[in-house]
Amino acid sequence: MVKAIRMHSFGGPKVLKWEGVEVGEPGPGQIRLRHTAVDFNFLNVLTREGKYPVLPQLPAVPGLEAAGVIEAVGPGVAGFKVGDRVAYAGGAHGACAEARVMATDQVVQVPADVTDEQAAAVLLKGMTVEYLIHRTYPAKAGEYALVHAAAGGVGLLLCQWLATKGAVVIAATSSAAKNDEARANGATHAVNYREAGWGKTVRAMTGGAGLHVVYDSVGPDVWQESIDALRLRGYYVNYGNASGPLKPIDAGELNVKGSLFFTKASMRFYNGTRPELEASAAATFDMVAKGRPKPHIGQRFALKDVAKAQVAVAGRTTTGATVFTV
C-alpha cells in the first residue's frame, strides 16, 4: 500500500484526495518505480476539470511525469535493473503516487549528471521544446520568435534554447515581473499580453517586418494579435490551450494575412516511436547537463498538496516549473 492523489469525480480542486492505493508486482515488460520527484503539468488541471480530450477512467491517479528509482522488474525486462534511476513523461496517468507499475517502453534512463528533480521537471518540457524548435519550426539565427507564457516551465526553456540558436526571442507574459524573468532567461524583448495593442508592439520590435514564428500554449486569448504580428508566410505553432481550445481555423484568414502556416503540434506525433523518444530525451538531458537550458524550479510542494499547487498555477501566481517532493 502506498499513498497517492486520487480523484473519484471530475471537478474543482477538492476532488483530489490523498488516499492509500495498492501497487502490485510488475508483469512482463514492466517495472515498479519508487518516485522521488513528480512534476506538475497544466494538463492535470484540465484533466481534473474533465476538460481534456482524453480522460482517465475513474477513480484515477493523475500525473504524467516523474522520476525515481526502480525497485522491482518484471519477467523479460532487458536494459533496466533494480536501482536504476529513470524518468518518464506522458503515457497513462498515475504519477501523483509514491510508487507505480509501468511499462519499460515509457521510461528512459537518467544520466548521472542530471538530478532526479531536474529530470522530473525538465523531461516533458524539454522534449516539447526539442521537437518544437528542431522539428516543428526550426528557428534560425536572427529570426524573430514570439514565445507565449514565457515565464512558465516550457516558456523559460523555450526562451533559453531559442537564444542558444541565435533567434531573437520576444517573450509574452501576464506581468512585468514575469517579463523580467523571461529576459533573464534569454528573451531579447518582452510584452504583457494583458495590455491593449500588444500585438502592434511586437510587430514594432521586429522593425515592422513581423514575426517568423509564434510558439503558443495559451490559445484563443492571444490568437488574433499573434497572427496579426506574423510576417508573410509566417508560422503559427500552437501546442497548448491554457485559455481554452482554439476555434476552427479559417484557411481564408490565413491566406489574406499573408499565406500563413498553422500547425497544432503534439508530442505523441513527434516522439511516438522508441527511437524518437530516446533521441529527444537524450538531447534534452544533454542540454540540461551543459546548463543551457537550465530548468527553473520556481516552487516545490509536498505530493499530498497537489490541489494547493493546481490552484496556485491556475491563478498564474507561479513561475517556472512546479515540482512535488515524494
Contacts in CASP RR format, 6 or more apart in sequence:
PFRMAT RR
TARGET T0000
AUTHOR 0000-0000-0000
METHOD contacts of the structure
MODEL  1
MVKAIRMHSFGGPKVLKWEGVEVGEPGPGQIRLRHTAVDFNFLNVLTREG
KYPVLPQLPAVPGLEAAGVIEAVGPGVAGFKVGDRVAYAGGAHGACAEAR
VMATDQVVQVPADVTDEQAAAVLLKGMTVEYLIHRTYPAKAGEYALVHAA
AGGVGLLLCQWLATKGAVVIAATSSAAKNDEARANGATHAVNYREAGWGK
TVRAMTGGAGLHVVYDSVGPDVWQESIDALRLRGYYVNYGNASGPLKPID
AGELNVKGSLFFTKASMRFYNGTRPELEASAAATFDMVAKGRPKPHIGQR
FALKDVAKAQVAVAGRTTTGATVFTV
1 20 0 8 1.000
1 21 0 8 1.000
1 22 0 8 1.000
1 23 0 8 1.000
2 20 0 8 1.000
2 21 0 8 1.000
2 23 0 8 1.000
2 97 0 8 1.000
2 98 0 8 1.000
2 99 0 8 1.000
3 18 0 8 1.000
3 19 0 8 1.000
3 20 0 8 1.000
3 21 0 8 1.000
3 97 0 8 1.000
3 98 0 8 1.000
3 303 0 8 1.000
3 304 0 8 1.000
4 18 0 8 1.000
4 19 0 8 1.000
4 20 0 8 1.000
4 21 0 8 1.000
4 61 0 8 1.000
4 94 0 8 1.000
4 96 0 8 1.000
4 97 0 8 1.000
4 98 0 8 1.000
5 16 0 8 1.000
5 17 0 8 1.000
5 18 0 8 1.000
5 19 0 8 1.000
5 61 0 8 1.000
5 62 0 8 1.000
5 96 0 8 1.000
5 97 0 8 1.000
5 303 0 8 1.000
5 304 0 8 1.000
5 306 0 8 1.000
5 307 0 8 1.000
6 16 0 8 1.000
6 17 0 8 1.000
6 19 0 8 1.000
6 20 0 8 1.000
6 21 0 8 1.000
6 59 0 8 1.000
6 60 0 8 1.000
6 61 0 8 1.000
7 15 0 8 1.000
7 16 0 8 1.000
7 17 0 8 1.000
7 48 0 8 1.000
7 58 0 8 1.000
7 59 0 8 1.000
7 60 0 8 1.000
7 62 0 8 1.000
8 15 0 8 1.000
8 17 0 8 1.000
8 58 0 8 1.000
8 59 0 8 1.000
9 15 0 8 1.000
9 58 0 8 1.000
10 47 0 8 1.000
10 48 0 8 1.000
10 49 0 8 1.000
10 50 0 8 1.000
10 55 0 8 1.000
10 58 0 8 1.000
11 48 0 8 1.000
11 49 0 8 1.000
11 50 0 8 1.000
12 48 0 8 1.000
12 49 0 8 1.000
13 48 0 8 1.000
13 307 0 8 1.000
13 308 0 8 1.000
13 310 0 8 1.000
13 311 0 8 1.000
14 307 0 8 1.000
15 48 0 8 1.000
16 48 0 8 1.000
16 62 0 8 1.000
16 306 0 8 1.000
16 307 0 8 1.000
16 310 0 8 1.000
18 304 0 8 1.000
21 61 0 8 1.000
21 97 0 8 1.000
23 32 0 8 1.000
23 97 0 8 1.000
23 99 0 8 1.000
23 100 0 8 1.000
23 101 0 8 1.000
24 32 0 8 1.000
24 101 0 8 1.000
25 32 0 8 1.000
25 72 0 8 1.000
25 74 0 8 1.000
25 101 0 8 1.000
26 32 0 8 1.000
26 72 0 8 1.000
26 73 0 8 1.000
26 74 0 8 1.000
26 77 0 8 1.000
26 101 0 8 1.000
27 74 0 8 1.000
27 75 0 8 1.000
27 101 0 8 1.000
28 74 0 8 1.000
28 75 0 8 1.000
28 76 0 8 1.000
28 77 0 8 1.000
29 74 0 8 1.000
29 75 0 8 1.000
29 76 0 8 1.000
29 77 0 8 1.000
29 103 0 8 1.000
29 104 0 8 1.000
30 73 0 8 1.000
30 74 0 8 1.000
30 77 0 8 1.000
30 101 0 8 1.000
30 102 0 8 1.000
30 103 0 8 1.000
30 104 0 8 1.000
31 70 0 8 1.000
31 72 0 8 1.000
31 73 0 8 1.000
31 74 0 8 1.000
31 77 0 8 1.000
31 80 0 8 1.000
31 86 0 8 1.000
31 101 0 8 1.000
31 102 0 8 1.000
31 104 0 8 1.000
31 107 0 8 1.000
32 70 0 8 1.000
32 71 0 8 1.000
32 72 0 8 1.000
32 73 0 8 1.000
32 99 0 8 1.000
32 100 0 8 1.000
32 101 0 8 1.000
33 66 0 8 1.000
33 68 0 8 1.000
33 69 0 8 1.000
33 70 0 8 1.000
33 71 0 8 1.000
33 86 0 8 1.000
33 99 0 8 1.000
33 100 0 8 1.000
33 101 0 8 1.000
33 102 0 8 1.000
33 107 0 8 1.000
34 68 0 8 1.000
34 69 0 8 1.000
34 70 0 8 1.000
34 71 0 8 1.000
34 98 0 8 1.000
34 99 0 8 1.000
35 66 0 8 1.000
35 67 0 8 1.000
35 68 0 8 1.000
35 95 0 8 1.000
35 97 0 8 1.000
35 98 0 8 1.000
35 99 0 8 1.000
35 100 0 8 1.000
35 303 0 8 1.000
35 326 0 8 1.000
36 67 0 8 1.000
36 68 0 8 1.000
36 69 0 8 1.000
36 116 0 8 1.000
36 117 0 8 1.000
36 120 0 8 1.000
36 326 0 8 1.000
37 66 0 8 1.000
37 67 0 8 1.000
37 68 0 8 1.000
37 116 0 8 1.000
37 117 0 8 1.000
37 119 0 8 1.000
37 120 0 8 1.000
37 121 0 8 1.000
37 323 0 8 1.000
37 324 0 8 1.000
37 325 0 8 1.000
37 326 0 8 1.000
38 63 0 8 1.000
38 65 0 8 1.000
38 66 0 8 1.000
38 95 0 8 1.000
38 96 0 8 1.000
38 120 0 8 1.000
38 303 0 8 1.000
38 323 0 8 1.000
38 324 0 8 1.000
38 326 0 8 1.000
39 65 0 8 1.000
39 66 0 8 1.000
39 95 0 8 1.000
39 120 0 8 1.000
39 121 0 8 1.000
39 123 0 8 1.000
39 124 0 8 1.000
39 125 0 8 1.000
39 321 0 8 1.000
39 322 0 8 1.000
39 323 0 8 1.000
39 324 0 8 1.000
40 309 0 8 1.000
40 310 0 8 1.000
40 313 0 8 1.000
40 321 0 8 1.000
40 322 0 8 1.000
40 323 0 8 1.000
40 324 0 8 1.000
41 63 0 8 1.000
41 64 0 8 1.000
41 65 0 8 1.000
41 124 0 8 1.000
42 242 0 8 1.000
42 313 0 8 1.000
43 52 0 8 1.000
43 64 0 8 1.000
44 62 0 8 1.000
44 63 0 8 1.000
44 64 0 8 1.000
44 96 0 8 1.000
44 306 0 8 1.000
44 310 0 8 1.000
45 310 0 8 1.000
45 313 0 8 1.000
45 314 0 8 1.000
46 52 0 8 1.000
47 55 0 8 1.000
47 56 0 8 1.000
47 62 0 8 1.000
47 93 0 8 1.000
48 62 0 8 1.000
48 310 0 8 1.000
51 244 0 8 1.000
56 62 0 8 1.000
56 92 0 8 1.000
56 93 0 8 1.000
60 93 0 8 1.000
60 94 0 8 1.000
61 93 0 8 1.000
61 94 0 8 1.000
61 95 0 8 1.000
61 96 0 8 1.000
61 97 0 8 1.000
61 100 0 8 1.000
62 93 0 8 1.000
62 94 0 8 1.000
62 95 0 8 1.000
62 96 0 8 1.000
62 306 0 8 1.000
63 93 0 8 1.000
63 94 0 8 1.000
63 95 0 8 1.000
63 96 0 8 1.000
64 89 0 8 1.000
64 90 0 8 1.000
64 91 0 8 1.000
64 93 0 8 1.000
64 94 0 8 1.000
64 95 0 8 1.000
64 124 0 8 1.000
65 87 0 8 1.000
65 88 0 8 1.000
65 89 0 8 1.000
65 90 0 8 1.000
65 95 0 8 1.000
65 120 0 8 1.000
65 123 0 8 1.000
65 124 0 8 1.000
66 87 0 8 1.000
66 88 0 8 1.000
66 95 0 8 1.000
66 120 0 8 1.000
67 85 0 8 1.000
67 86 0 8 1.000
67 87 0 8 1.000
67 88 0 8 1.000
67 110 0 8 1.000
67 116 0 8 1.000
67 117 0 8 1.000
67 119 0 8 1.000
67 120 0 8 1.000
67 123 0 8 1.000
68 85 0 8 1.000
68 86 0 8 1.000
68 87 0 8 1.000
68 110 0 8 1.000
68 116 0 8 1.000
68 120 0 8 1.000
69 83 0 8 1.000
69 84 0 8 1.000
69 85 0 8 1.000
69 86 0 8 1.000
70 80 0 8 1.000
70 81 0 8 1.000
70 82 0 8 1.000
70 83 0 8 1.000
70 84 0 8 1.000
70 86 0 8 1.000
71 82 0 8 1.000
71 83 0 8 1.000
71 99 0 8 1.000
72 82 0 8 1.000
73 80 0 8 1.000
73 81 0 8 1.000
73 82 0 8 1.000
77 104 0 8 1.000
79 104 0 8 1.000
80 86 0 8 1.000
80 104 0 8 1.000
80 107 0 8 1.000
80 109 0 8 1.000
84 109 0 8 1.000
85 109 0 8 1.000
85 110 0 8 1.000
85 116 0 8 1.000
85 119 0 8 1.000
86 107 0 8 1.000
86 108 0 8 1.000
86 109 0 8 1.000
86 110 0 8 1.000
87 107 0 8 1.000
87 108 0 8 1.000
87 110 0 8 1.000
87 116 0 8 1.000
87 119 0 8 1.000
87 120 0 8 1.000
87 123 0 8 1.000
87 281 0 8 1.000
88 95 0 8 1.000
88 102 0 8 1.000
88 106 0 8 1.000
88 107 0 8 1.000
88 108 0 8 1.000
88 123 0 8 1.000
89 123 0 8 1.000
89 124 0 8 1.000
89 127 0 8 1.000
90 106 0 8 1.000
90 124 0 8 1.000
90 267 0 8 1.000
91 106 0 8 1.000
92 102 0 8 1.000
94 100 0 8 1.000
96 303 0 8 1.000
96 306 0 8 1.000
96 324 0 8 1.000
98 303 0 8 1.000
98 326 0 8 1.000
105 274 0 8 1.000
108 123 0 8 1.000
108 277 0 8 1.000
108 278 0 8 1.000
108 281 0 8 1.000
110 116 0 8 1.000
110 119 0 8 1.000
110 285 0 8 1.000
111 285 0 8 1.000
111 289 0 8 1.000
113 289 0 8 1.000
114 122 0 8 1.000
114 285 0 8 1.000
114 288 0 8 1.000
114 289 0 8 1.000
117 297 0 8 1.000
117 323 0 8 1.000
118 288 0 8 1.000
118 295 0 8 1.000
119 285 0 8 1.000
120 323 0 8 1.000
121 295 0 8 1.000
121 297 0 8 1.000
121 321 0 8 1.000
121 323 0 8 1.000
122 157 0 8 1.000
122 284 0 8 1.000
122 285 0 8 1.000
122 288 0 8 1.000
122 293 0 8 1.000
122 295 0 8 1.000
122 321 0 8 1.000
123 281 0 8 1.000
123 284 0 8 1.000
123 285 0 8 1.000
124 267 0 8 1.000
125 153 0 8 1.000
125 154 0 8 1.000
125 157 0 8 1.000
125 295 0 8 1.000
125 321 0 8 1.000
126 154 0 8 1.000
126 157 0 8 1.000
126 161 0 8 1.000
126 284 0 8 1.000
126 287 0 8 1.000
126 293 0 8 1.000
127 267 0 8 1.000
127 271 0 8 1.000
127 277 0 8 1.000
127 280 0 8 1.000
127 281 0 8 1.000
127 284 0 8 1.000
128 154 0 8 1.000
128 239 0 8 1.000
128 267 0 8 1.000
129 154 0 8 1.000
129 155 0 8 1.000
129 157 0 8 1.000
129 158 0 8 1.000
129 161 0 8 1.000
129 284 0 8 1.000
129 293 0 8 1.000
130 161 0 8 1.000
130 280 0 8 1.000
130 283 0 8 1.000
130 284 0 8 1.000
131 265 0 8 1.000
131 267 0 8 1.000
131 270 0 8 1.000
131 271 0 8 1.000
131 280 0 8 1.000
132 158 0 8 1.000
132 215 0 8 1.000
132 237 0 8 1.000
132 239 0 8 1.000
132 265 0 8 1.000
133 139 0 8 1.000
133 158 0 8 1.000
133 161 0 8 1.000
133 162 0 8 1.000
133 165 0 8 1.000
133 215 0 8 1.000
134 283 0 8 1.000
135 270 0 8 1.000
136 237 0 8 1.000
136 239 0 8 1.000
136 263 0 8 1.000
136 265 0 8 1.000
136 270 0 8 1.000
137 213 0 8 1.000
137 215 0 8 1.000
137 235 0 8 1.000
137 237 0 8 1.000
139 145 0 8 1.000
139 162 0 8 1.000
139 165 0 8 1.000
139 167 0 8 1.000
139 212 0 8 1.000
139 213 0 8 1.000
140 165 0 8 1.000
140 166 0 8 1.000
140 167 0 8 1.000
141 165 0 8 1.000
141 166 0 8 1.000
141 167 0 8 1.000
142 166 0 8 1.000
142 167 0 8 1.000
142 168 0 8 1.000
143 167 0 8 1.000
143 168 0 8 1.000
143 212 0 8 1.000
143 213 0 8 1.000
144 167 0 8 1.000
144 168 0 8 1.000
144 170 0 8 1.000
144 205 0 8 1.000
144 206 0 8 1.000
144 209 0 8 1.000
144 210 0 8 1.000
144 211 0 8 1.000
144 212 0 8 1.000
144 213 0 8 1.000
145 162 0 8 1.000
145 167 0 8 1.000
145 168 0 8 1.000
145 169 0 8 1.000
145 170 0 8 1.000
145 211 0 8 1.000
145 212 0 8 1.000
145 213 0 8 1.000
145 214 0 8 1.000
145 215 0 8 1.000
146 170 0 8 1.000
146 172 0 8 1.000
146 202 0 8 1.000
146 211 0 8 1.000
146 213 0 8 1.000
146 214 0 8 1.000
146 215 0 8 1.000
146 216 0 8 1.000
146 226 0 8 1.000
146 229 0 8 1.000
147 155 0 8 1.000
147 158 0 8 1.000
147 159 0 8 1.000
147 162 0 8 1.000
147 169 0 8 1.000
147 170 0 8 1.000
147 171 0 8 1.000
147 172 0 8 1.000
147 182 0 8 1.000
147 187 0 8 1.000
147 215 0 8 1.000
148 155 0 8 1.000
148 172 0 8 1.000
148 193 0 8 1.000
148 214 0 8 1.000
148 215 0 8 1.000
148 216 0 8 1.000
148 217 0 8 1.000
148 218 0 8 1.000
148 219 0 8 1.000
148 222 0 8 1.000
148 226 0 8 1.000
149 155 0 8 1.000
149 172 0 8 1.000
149 173 0 8 1.000
149 217 0 8 1.000
149 218 0 8 1.000
149 242 0 8 1.000
150 156 0 8 1.000
150 158 0 8 1.000
150 159 0 8 1.000
150 169 0 8 1.000
150 171 0 8 1.000
150 172 0 8 1.000
150 173 0 8 1.000
150 178 0 8 1.000
150 179 0 8 1.000
150 182 0 8 1.000
150 187 0 8 1.000
150 190 0 8 1.000
151 171 0 8 1.000
151 173 0 8 1.000
151 178 0 8 1.000
151 179 0 8 1.000
151 181 0 8 1.000
151 182 0 8 1.000
151 319 0 8 1.000
151 320 0 8 1.000
152 178 0 8 1.000
152 318 0 8 1.000
152 319 0 8 1.000
152 320 0 8 1.000
152 321 0 8 1.000
153 295 0 8 1.000
153 296 0 8 1.000
153 320 0 8 1.000
153 321 0 8 1.000
154 217 0 8 1.000
155 171 0 8 1.000
155 182 0 8 1.000
155 215 0 8 1.000
155 217 0 8 1.000
155 320 0 8 1.000
156 181 0 8 1.000
156 182 0 8 1.000
156 185 0 8 1.000
156 293 0 8 1.000
156 296 0 8 1.000
156 319 0 8 1.000
156 320 0 8 1.000
157 293 0 8 1.000
157 295 0 8 1.000
158 169 0 8 1.000
158 215 0 8 1.000
159 169 0 8 1.000
159 171 0 8 1.000
159 182 0 8 1.000
159 185 0 8 1.000
159 186 0 8 1.000
159 187 0 8 1.000
160 185 0 8 1.000
160 186 0 8 1.000
160 292 0 8 1.000
160 293 0 8 1.000
160 294 0 8 1.000
161 287 0 8 1.000
161 292 0 8 1.000
161 293 0 8 1.000
162 169 0 8 1.000
162 186 0 8 1.000
163 169 0 8 1.000
163 185 0 8 1.000
163 186 0 8 1.000
163 187 0 8 1.000
163 188 0 8 1.000
164 292 0 8 1.000
164 293 0 8 1.000
168 188 0 8 1.000
168 189 0 8 1.000
168 206 0 8 1.000
169 182 0 8 1.000
169 186 0 8 1.000
169 187 0 8 1.000
169 188 0 8 1.000
169 189 0 8 1.000
170 187 0 8 1.000
170 188 0 8 1.000
170 189 0 8 1.000
170 190 0 8 1.000
170 191 0 8 1.000
170 202 0 8 1.000
170 205 0 8 1.000
170 206 0 8 1.000
170 211 0 8 1.000
171 179 0 8 1.000
171 182 0 8 1.000
171 183 0 8 1.000
171 187 0 8 1.000
171 189 0 8 1.000
171 190 0 8 1.000
171 191 0 8 1.000
172 190 0 8 1.000
172 191 0 8 1.000
172 192 0 8 1.000
172 193 0 8 1.000
172 198 0 8 1.000
172 202 0 8 1.000
172 222 0 8 1.000
173 179 0 8 1.000
173 181 0 8 1.000
173 182 0 8 1.000
173 190 0 8 1.000
173 192 0 8 1.000
173 193 0 8 1.000
174 192 0 8 1.000
174 193 0 8 1.000
174 194 0 8 1.000
174 316 0 8 1.000
175 192 0 8 1.000
175 194 0 8 1.000
176 192 0 8 1.000
178 319 0 8 1.000
179 187 0 8 1.000
179 190 0 8 1.000
179 191 0 8 1.000
179 192 0 8 1.000
180 190 0 8 1.000
181 296 0 8 1.000
181 319 0 8 1.000
181 320 0 8 1.000
182 190 0 8 1.000
183 190 0 8 1.000
185 293 0 8 1.000
185 296 0 8 1.000
189 205 0 8 1.000
191 198 0 8 1.000
191 199 0 8 1.000
191 201 0 8 1.000
191 202 0 8 1.000
191 205 0 8 1.000
192 198 0 8 1.000
193 218 0 8 1.000
193 221 0 8 1.000
193 222 0 8 1.000
193 225 0 8 1.000
195 201 0 8 1.000
197 225 0 8 1.000
198 225 0 8 1.000
199 225 0 8 1.000
199 226 0 8 1.000
199 228 0 8 1.000
199 229 0 8 1.000
200 225 0 8 1.000
200 228 0 8 1.000
200 229 0 8 1.000
202 210 0 8 1.000
202 211 0 8 1.000
202 225 0 8 1.000
202 229 0 8 1.000
203 210 0 8 1.000
203 211 0 8 1.000
203 228 0 8 1.000
203 229 0 8 1.000
206 229 0 8 1.000
206 231 0 8 1.000
209 231 0 8 1.000
210 229 0 8 1.000
210 230 0 8 1.000
210 231 0 8 1.000
211 229 0 8 1.000
211 230 0 8 1.000
211 231 0 8 1.000
211 234 0 8 1.000
212 231 0 8 1.000
212 234 0 8 1.000
212 235 0 8 1.000
213 234 0 8 1.000
213 235 0 8 1.000
213 236 0 8 1.000
213 237 0 8 1.000
214 226 0 8 1.000
214 227 0 8 1.000
214 229 0 8 1.000
214 230 0 8 1.000
214 235 0 8 1.000
214 236 0 8 1.000
214 237 0 8 1.000
215 237 0 8 1.000
215 239 0 8 1.000
216 222 0 8 1.000
216 223 0 8 1.000
216 226 0 8 1.000
216 236 0 8 1.000
216 237 0 8 1.000
216 238 0 8 1.000
216 239 0 8 1.000
216 240 0 8 1.000
217 238 0 8 1.000
217 239 0 8 1.000
217 240 0 8 1.000
217 241 0 8 1.000
217 242 0 8 1.000
218 240 0 8 1.000
218 241 0 8 1.000
218 242 0 8 1.000
218 243 0 8 1.000
219 238 0 8 1.000
219 240 0 8 1.000
219 241 0 8 1.000
219 242 0 8 1.000
219 243 0 8 1.000
219 244 0 8 1.000
219 245 0 8 1.000
219 246 0 8 1.000
220 241 0 8 1.000
220 243 0 8 1.000
220 244 0 8 1.000
220 245 0 8 1.000
220 246 0 8 1.000
220 247 0 8 1.000
221 243 0 8 1.000
222 243 0 8 1.000
223 246 0 8 1.000
226 236 0 8 1.000
227 236 0 8 1.000
227 253 0 8 1.000
227 254 0 8 1.000
227 257 0 8 1.000
227 260 0 8 1.000
228 257 0 8 1.000
230 236 0 8 1.000
230 257 0 8 1.000
230 258 0 8 1.000
230 260 0 8 1.000
232 258 0 8 1.000
232 259 0 8 1.000
233 258 0 8 1.000
233 259 0 8 1.000
233 260 0 8 1.000
233 261 0 8 1.000
234 258 0 8 1.000
234 260 0 8 1.000
234 261 0 8 1.000
235 260 0 8 1.000
235 261 0 8 1.000
235 262 0 8 1.000
235 263 0 8 1.000
236 260 0 8 1.000
236 261 0 8 1.000
236 262 0 8 1.000
236 263 0 8 1.000
237 263 0 8 1.000
237 265 0 8 1.000
238 246 0 8 1.000
238 262 0 8 1.000
238 263 0 8 1.000
238 264 0 8 1.000
238 265 0 8 1.000
239 264 0 8 1.000
239 265 0 8 1.000
239 266 0 8 1.000
246 264 0 8 1.000
249 262 0 8 1.000
254 260 0 8 1.000
254 261 0 8 1.000
254 262 0 8 1.000
270 276 0 8 1.000
270 280 0 8 1.000
271 277 0 8 1.000
271 280 0 8 1.000
287 293 0 8 1.000
288 294 0 8 1.000
288 295 0 8 1.000
295 321 0 8 1.000
296 319 0 8 1.000
296 320 0 8 1.000
296 321 0 8 1.000
297 320 0 8 1.000
297 321 0 8 1.000
297 322 0 8 1.000
297 323 0 8 1.000
298 318 0 8 1.000
298 319 0 8 1.000
298 320 0 8 1.000
298 321 0 8 1.000
298 322 0 8 1.000
299 309 0 8 1.000
299 312 0 8 1.000
299 318 0 8 1.000
299 319 0 8 1.000
299 322 0 8 1.000
299 323 0 8 1.000
300 322 0 8 1.000
300 323 0 8 1.000
300 324 0 8 1.000
300 325 0 8 1.000
301 308 0 8 1.000
301 309 0 8 1.000
301 322 0 8 1.000
301 323 0 8 1.000
301 324 0 8 1.000
301 325 0 8 1.000
302 324 0 8 1.000
302 325 0 8 1.000
303 324 0 8 1.000
303 325 0 8 1.000
303 326 0 8 1.000
305 324 0 8 1.000
306 324 0 8 1.000
309 322 0 8 1.000
309 324 0 8 1.000
312 318 0 8 1.000
312 322 0 8 1.000
313 322 0 8 1.000
END
